Amino acid sequence: MPSSSGLEGPFWRSIAVFRFASLAYVGLLVLRDATRYAHPVAAGAVLLAMLAWTGVTAAGYGRPGGRRWPLLLADLGVVLAIILATPWVVGRAALAAGVPTLTVAWLAGPVLAWAVSGGRRRGAVAALVLGGADLATRDRISPSALTGAILMLLAGVVVGHVARLAVEAEARLQRAVELEAATRERERLARDIHDSVLQVLALVRRRGADLDGEAAELARLAGEQEAALRALIGRAGAAPDRDGDERDLRDLLDRYASATVQVAAPATPVPLPARTAGELAAAVGAALDNVARHAGGRAWVLIEDEEETVTVSVRDEGPGIPEGRLAEAATQGRLGVAQSIRGRVADLGGEVRIVSAPGAGTEFELIVPRSRR
């Protein structure tokens, strides 16, 4: 429920103002027509009860926690009871002679409250209940009474629709603010990376290019990481993939195929939402990087397209992962498996299964749903 300071707050304050203003009008009518009522003293008591209930609803609806079913139902019930008491207090003869009912426009208060709290359907329900009760208390339904009931129904529908639009606009504005903040943070990180990490990687690449052996290999790896980071920074301010965009997972994983990495994929496309496909491919790349570092680089990648999920298996023939090694690496700050693989797949609503035994190689199973859970 939005806070009272949000776009919905002014609706509730307007309802409170309307109820007090309409109650003042009711008070003037009671003073004017009291001599024509069947029970004038009872009319005064009902007017005081209406004043007290108006104060209760103004205080209750003024708090976000009070705009719930207990107060909404009580509001409807109190106004309904006053409507049903009108024939006895005013008298059917006076009503037939054209004396207004006790509630007049005040009965629209619950209709507006229900409309703001739940939209046009809830407002229409409250309007039909109160409007029907008001018409049922009359011996003869005049055109003005019928017109009032119809106007109250229209008010419930229109106010409910506008209130829902305001709530949706507030939610979209909040998402836009969060997206802008996230974009600024990415841009700040991109600047920091450019001024620190990229400069170091570029220096290692330049200095190691003239050396031989392992130093040259380190320079080559530094160059690859520099290129990857520059590409990531270039995408930092790019617009996110639109809802509905899809990518064929085969195209993203085929780029990992090499003399040491075999990729087996279905003959038909494996479409996934663009972000899901990109994150899954990045997780597979992290798994292959782990294979290159610890298992000699030879690996097999298998894509399995199932009805509700897509599973990518990465298997190697290395020495395997000793028991407890992953937890130990995480505590040492080496988060390749924990973040680059498990973290990415978890963000997609999937799971990672790791099967490994000493001397028998390791298999990563990356399972993601087709739609976000």
N, C-alpha and C positions, 0 to 999 in steps of 0.2 A: 504494500500500500504506500503510495507516495506520501511524503511528508507534507505537513501543512504549508511549508514554504515553497512547495513545488507548484506546477501549473494547476493542480487540482484544488489547492487551498482556496483560491478566490471563489470557486464554485460554492464551497461550503459556507464561506462568509456571506456570499450573496443569498444563500438559502436562509441563513439566520436573519438577515436584514428583511427579506421578503416576509418571513413568518411574523416578525414583530410589526411590520407595517400593515400586513393584512389583519393582524389581531387588533390593531388600533382602529381599523375600519369596522371590524366586528363590534368593538366597544361602542362606537358611535351609533351603529344600528340598534344595538341593545338599548341604549339610552333613549333613542327615538321611539322605538316600538314596544318598550316594556309594558305599557298600559294595555297593549293588545295581546300579550302573551297569556297563555292559560296558567302558567306558574312563573310569575316574574322573579320571585325569590330564587327559585331553582335556576333561572337564567343567569342571575348574578353569580351563583355558586359555580355554574359551568364556565362562566367567563373567567373567574379566578383560577379554575383548574386549567383552562387553556393557557392562561398567562404563566402558570407554574410549569406546565409541560413545555411551553416554548423556551423557557429558560433552561430546562433540563436538556432539551435537544440541542440548543445552541452550545452549551458547555460540552455535551457528549460528542457531537459531530466536530467540535473544534479540535479534538485530539484524534490523530490517525488511528490509535488503538480503539477508539469508540465507534468507528464507522463499520461496525460488524453486525451480524445477524441479530444478536439480542436486542440492541437498540433499534434497529430497523424494524423488526417485527413488533416491538413494543410501541413504536411510533405509529405504525399502521393500526395496531389494535386500539390505541387510545383515541385516535381520530375516528375510527370506525364506531367506537362506542358512543362518542359525542353525536355522530350523525344519526345513529339509531335512537338516541334519546331526544332528538329534536322534535318529533311529532308530539311527544308527551309534554315537553317544556313549552314549546310554542303553541301547540294545539293545532289539530288538523283543520279546524275552521279558519284559523288565522292564516295557515299555509295556503288554504284554498282561496283566501281573499287576497293573496299576493304578498304576504309578509315574508321577508327573506328567511332562510334557514339560519341556524346559529353559526355554522361554520363559514358560509359564503366562500370567499377565496382562500381562507385559512386551510381548508382541507387539502389544498395542493401541496402543502409542505412535505408530507411523506412521499408523494409522487416524485418531487424533485430530488429528494434524498435518495430514493431507490434508483432513480435514473443516473445520478452522478456516481453512485457506488457500484452499479452493475451494468450500465449501458441502456440502450433503448428498449430491450426486451423486458428488463426488470422494471423500468419506468412504465411501460405499457401495462404490465401486470398490476402494479399498484393503482394506476389510473382506472383500469377496468373494475377493480374491487371497490374503490371508493366512489367512483362515478356510478356504478351499478347500485351501491347501497344508498346513495343520495337520491337516485331516481326511484328506488323502491319505497322510500319513505313518503312519497307524494301520492295523493289520491289521483291527481291528474298531472301528466307530464306535459308541461308547457314548452313551447319552442325555445324559450330562453334557457330553461333548465337543461334541455337536450343539447343546446349549443354549448353551454358551460361544460358539460361532460365531455363533449367532443374536443373542445379546446384544451381541456386538461389532458386528454389522451395524446393530443398532438404535442403538448408541452413535454410530456414524459418521453415521447419518442425523440423529439428534436434535442432536448437538453441531454438525454442519454447519449445520443450520437455525438454531439459536440464534446461532451465530457470524455468519451472514449478517444476521440481524435486528439484531445489535449494530452491525455495520458500517453498515447502512442508517440506524440510529438516530443514529449518530455523524455521518453525512453530513447528515441532516436537521437535526441540532442546529447544525452548522456553518453551513448555509444560513440558519437562523433567526437566528443571531448576526450574520451578515453583513447580513441584511435589517434587523435592528434598528439596526445601526450606520449603514446607509444612510439609514434613516428619521430617525435623530437628526441626521445631517448635513443632510438636506433641511430639517428643522425649523429648524436653526441658520441655514441660508442664508435661509430664509423670514423669520426675525426680522431678519437683517441687511438684507435687501431692504426690509422694511417700515420699518425705522428710517432708511434712507438714500434709496434710489432712489424709493420711493413718495412720500416726503415732498416731494422735489424736483419730481416730476411733478405732484403735487397743487398745489404752489405755482405752477408754470408755468400749469397749467390755470386757476386762480383769477385770476391776474394778467392773463393774456392774454384772458380772456373779455370784458373791457371794452374791448379794443382792436380795431382794424380791420386789414384787409389780411393780410399774411403773418403778423403776430403772432397774429391770431385763428386762422389755420390751424394754426400751431404749437401753440396752446393746445388746439385740437381733437385734434390728433395726440397730444399729451401725455395728454389725457384718455382716449383709446382705449388707449394703452399702460398707463396706470395701471389701467384696468379689466381688461386682459388679465393684468397681473402679479398683481392681487388674485385673479383666478380661478385662476391657477397656484398661488399660495400656498395657496389654499383646498383645492386637490387634493393638496398636498404630503403630508399625512398620511392620505390616503384609501387604502383597500385596493386592491391592484393587481387588474387584470381577472383573473377566474378562467380557468383553462385551459378552452378550448372555447367561450368567449364569442366571438360574431362580430358584426360591424357591416357594414351595407351602405355601401360606399364612396361610392355616389351621394349618400346623404343628407348625408354630411360635406362633399362638394365642391359640392353644390348651393347651400350658403350663400354661396359666393363669386360666384355668378351676379349680374350687375348690368347696367346699361346699357352698360358698357364691357368686361365679361367674359362671354363666352359659354361655357357648359359643355355638352359633348356626351357623353352616356353611353349605354350599352346599354339596351335596353328591359327587360331582366331584371336582377335584383339582382346586385351584385358583392360577395359576402360575403368578408370577410377577418377574421382574428383581431383582436379589438378594439384591442389595442395597435398592431398593424401598421397598421390602418386609421387610427387617430388620428395616428400618427407620419407616415404618408404624406400625410395631409391637412395636417398642419402644414408639411411640406416644400413642398407645393403653395402654401400660403399665403405662405411665404417667397419662393417664386419670383414670385408675383403682386405681392408687396411690392416686389421688385426691378424688376418691370415698371412699377409705379406711380412709382418713383423715377427710372428712367432711360429708359423707353420710352413715356411718355405715358399709361400706364394701360390701353391697349386690348390685350386678350389673348384667346386661344382655348384652352380646356382640353378635352382629348379623353381619355376613359377607354377603354382597350382591355383586355377580359377574355379572356386566353388560358388554355390548359389548365393550365400550370404557373406562369405568372407573370401579373402585372397591371402594365400600363404606363400611366402618366399623362403626357401631353405638354402642355406649356405653351408656347405660341407667341405672339410679339408681332411688331409691325411697326416696331420702334424702330430706332435707328442701329446696332445690333449691338454686340458686345463686341470691342474691339481686341485683337490678339494680345498675350499677356502681361499683360493687365489684371487677370485673376483672381489670378495669382501675386503681382502687385504689391499688390493689395488685401489679400491674406492677410498679406504681410509688414508692412503698415501697421496690422494688427490689425483690419481690416474683414472679418469672418468670416461674412458672411451666406450666401454660396454655399458656402464651405468647410465650415461647421459646420451651419447651419440646414437646408441642402439635402443636400449630399453626406454630411455626418456622420450625419444621421438615416437616410438610405437605406442607408448602409453598415452601420449598426447592425442593420438589418433583413435583412442579407445580400444587398442588392441593389446596383444601380449607377446612376449618373447619367451620361447622355450629353448634351453641350452642343454644339449646332450653331449657329454664328454666323458672319456675314460682315459687314464694314462696309457699312452702308446697306441690308442685306437682312434685318434683324431677328434674333431669337434664338429658338431652340427648346430647351427642357429636356425630356429624356426620363427619367422616373423609373421604373425597372423594379425590382419587388420580387417575390420568390418567394412562393407561397402558404404554404409552410411554411419555417421557419427552417433554413438550411443548416448 
